[in-house]
Amino acid sequence: EVQLVESGGGLVEPGGSRRLSCVASGFIFSTYAMGWFRQAPGKEREFVAAIKWIVNGIGGSINYADSVKGRFTVSRDNAQKTLYLQMNSLKPEDTAVYYCARLVAGSNWSSNYYKAAYDLWGQGTQVTVSS
């Protein structure tokens, strides 16, 4: 089955850290660019980060939303078919459901900011930043 499954969400205090994981199955993970989005209550789903495919050691470009740059790190382990989001210095405004997603095959990398460019989504994992 083609799917993405996120995990790692939970309650964390402001200033704390959390690592999210997204396990892919049913497709050749290494050949796809992948992204993280988040959606807070009453708000639109927004781009967080994206990482390009890495094949034979080539690729791996990364983009971040300005709001998380310097605090979040996206990475991937192609052998484990897993996408990660390391979140540090968390703020209450980072509270949201976090989703991983797969960029449509053959898409221009410049489209990685746009949720319409993604064709496969996980179910999401809730991250709550609160004291």
Secondary structure, 3 states (H helix, E strand, C coil): CCEEEEECCEEECCCCCEEEEEEEECCCHHHCCEEEEEECCCCCCEEEEEECCEECCEECCEEECCCCCCCEEEEEECCCCEEEEEECCCCHHHCEEEEEEEECCCCCHHHHHCHHHEEEECCCEEEEECC
